[in-house]
Amino acid sequence: MAFLQATANRTAAAAGRRAAPAPLAPSHALHAAATSRALMPQSGRATAVAAVPLPAQHARRAMVCHAAAAEVETPAAGDAVTRNDVRNIAIIAHVDHGKTTLVDSLLAQSNIFRSNQKQEERIMDSDALERERGITILAKNTAVTYKDTKINIIDTPGHADFGGEVERVLNMCDGVLLLVDSVEGPMPQTRFVLRKALKLNKKVIVVVNKIDRDAARPDWVVDQVFELMMDLGASDEQIDFPVVYASGFRGIAGHKPDALADTLQPLFETVVRDVPAPLVRPDSPLQMMSANIDFDKHLGRIAIGRVVSGTIRKGQAVSIVSSLTPDQVRTAKVSELYVYSNFAKVPVEEVQAGDIAAMTGISDIAIGETICDRDTPMPLETIEVEGPTVSMVFKVNTSPFAGKEGKFVTSRNIKERLDRELERNLALRVEPGETADAFVVSGRGALHLGILIENMRREGFEFEISPPQVITKLDESGSKMEPYELASVEVPDANVGACVELFAARKGEMIDMAPFIQGTTRLKFRVATRGLLGMRNALLTATRGLAVMNSNFQEFGPLAGEILMRDNGSLVAFETGQVTAYSLETAQARGIMFCRPGDQVYEGQIVGIHAKSGDLKINVCKAKALTNMRAAGKDKTAGLDEPRVMSLDDCLEYIATDELVEVTPESVRMRKDPMAGGKGGKGKR
């Protein structure tokens, strides 16, 4: 492989001499036959590209790439300087591409654990819901030391519904590790976070993970990442990205897929070499953006952010101000000061510009506010995240079983909890509902709101929820617009027809169809967010559980019209009481049941799925009549089908516009909405 020598010419006004040529590592983007060409000087610099013989499969990528010119910056007196002993990186990836596992290996190889210490898997996923679901929900910080360089690592969520977590922490880093599966390649949710990183001009290092998989195709994956960056309008410098091949599970990495080292040292070296060192102003007044909020029962609220300029010290008097309200300045004192080191917060006396710090002492600090020098309050630009796309109504539980299982049941309890969530969840919106006991809660998606509901349920809250509704807006002409998403579905070849038919019924438009791996096909659809509500369960049913779907918000577009959400009605309990086996034997012939003998139900509760369209009221509490004419053997328990267990996510996907989900610490039930007039039928949105 030929090496590329890029030369940057910069004239020094005082000395009148040129900078020496800066050697660059060979780029994967220049693996095609190309003739040498000279680029016109831009902004006082010139770049040359040498002719190198390259493999044919990379020819198309090489036509649009050239080497980035190396620049020599000479800061003026009092201007920004480079801090070379720190690197700040965020790891972004699609769900299940091995991001948290790679962080585990990075921590283990940094010798942060004792030799006799037990090392847990997915150590960064500390939340109970994260471990149960196997996904990262909250962004978290840690730090390791490689040689003489401290590397601050930010672990970010991979699901698009938690994109707000990613958007606000990107301000703390100078580069990102884009983790991509060696078989699947970049996914729709990868596109979302990568677009944000490119917009902020972050350096991107591509890590092709799970390189030891049997079906790994690293060259195809790198090509797909390149095309994705081209689609997102990446600059020439960003397109010339370094690539590291790794297996996070085994803790190995290398610059070639067939030549891996026994450790992750190549990845560490790439981070130190290619991620820019933070540009800081150590002599300027203090500026620190609060990008995240943590809480400790002893210390109170903890503000986490990167010190942009100056130095923050323990006991220092500071001012807090936001760029949204620059005239409102309040003061406070730094009680405790911490930095991240070896998966722990370490107390320190001061933190200099360029490092990530955590501090206490400001009881009302909010995300997006700037912690400044007391005498010179100069706010940084407030963090902005994309708005929500889906809303639900949270309201006080009014079912016959209300107040029996929950600890916090009043509207005041619910409002206080939602207000606390707003302090750290920037992508969430809460507005008053039509009544005093109702609140309209908006988020990035059903999963985003579902996690909030599940956390509230485990904390002892009891309330009921309306079906998810998409948030519309008006365009310049006054026409109503609704959100559209790009859905990617991986499905066995035999089930492609069923998948296409299902999306067509929900007004989806197929934009791509391509063979994937091992007898599967990848389909891409442009579909209204309304059409995706309840789609996951329907898709699993149509493909016998073999389909994998991922989606990401794309744009707002014209209304897609009425969309049929489900064909079947609901089986509704006729009276309040205890479910009996005798009644279920007859009721199960009407459809799929949600309850079992011994369960307590009330009138209006949804106890199953009707086999036909339209709702049907049934009596699941009817007991066998007692007479003295029946033989003893007649009272044996009837053979019953196993009921379908509905999780919270399943219930949110199932309910129609005239139905509600009742959430308590012990139960999740569905019921007909008494305010909807009891009109049953097919679910439409």
Secondary structure as UniProt FT lines:
FT   STRAND          5..6
FT   TURN            13..15
FT   STRAND          22..23
FT   HELIX           28..30
FT   STRAND          37..38
FT   TURN            43..44
FT   STRAND          48..49
FT   HELIX           56..58
FT   HELIX           59..62
FT   TURN            63..64
FT   TURN            77..78
FT   STRAND          81..82
FT   TURN            84..85
FT   STRAND          86..93
FT   TURN            95..96
FT   HELIX           99..108
FT   TURN            109..111
FT   TURN            115..116
FT   TURN            121..124
FT   HELIX           128..133
FT   STRAND          140..146
FT   TURN            147..148
FT   STRAND          149..155
FT   HELIX           160..162
FT   HELIX           163..169
FT   HELIX           170..172
FT   STRAND          175..181
FT   TURN            182..184
FT   HELIX           188..199
FT   TURN            200..201
FT   STRAND          203..209
FT   TURN            211..212
FT   TURN            214..215
FT   HELIX           218..231
FT   TURN            232..233
FT   HELIX           236..239
FT   STRAND          243..247
FT   TURN            248..251
FT   STRAND          252..256
FT   TURN            257..258
FT   STRAND          259..261
FT   HELIX           265..274
FT   STRAND          279..281
FT   TURN            282..283
FT   STRAND          287..296
FT   TURN            297..299
FT   STRAND          300..309
FT   STRAND          311..313
FT   TURN            314..315
FT   STRAND          317..322
FT   TURN            323..324
FT   STRAND          325..333
FT   STRAND          336..340
FT   STRAND          345..347
FT   STRAND          350..352
FT   TURN            353..354
FT   STRAND          356..360
FT   TURN            363..364
FT   TURN            367..368
FT   STRAND          370..373
FT   TURN            374..375
FT   STRAND          390..396
FT   TURN            400..403
FT   HELIX           411..422
FT   TURN            423..424
FT   TURN            426..427
FT   STRAND          429..432
FT   TURN            436..437
FT   STRAND          438..443
FT   HELIX           446..458
FT   TURN            459..460
FT   STRAND          463..465
FT   STRAND          469..470
FT   STRAND          473..474
FT   TURN            476..477
FT   STRAND          480..492
FT   HELIX           493..495
FT   HELIX           496..505
FT   TURN            506..507
FT   STRAND          509..515
FT   TURN            518..519
FT   STRAND          520..528
FT   HELIX           529..532
FT   TURN            533..534
FT   HELIX           535..542
FT   TURN            543..545
FT   STRAND          548..558
FT   STRAND          564..566
FT   STRAND          570..573
FT   STRAND          577..578
FT   HELIX           581..587
FT   HELIX           588..590
FT   STRAND          591..593
FT   TURN            597..598
FT   STRAND          600..601
FT   TURN            603..604
FT   STRAND          605..610
FT   STRAND          616..618
FT   TURN            628..629
FT   HELIX           632..635
FT   HELIX           648..654
FT   TURN            657..658
FT   STRAND          659..663
FT   STRAND          668..672
FT   HELIX           674..676
FT   TURN            677..678
FT   STRAND          683..684
//
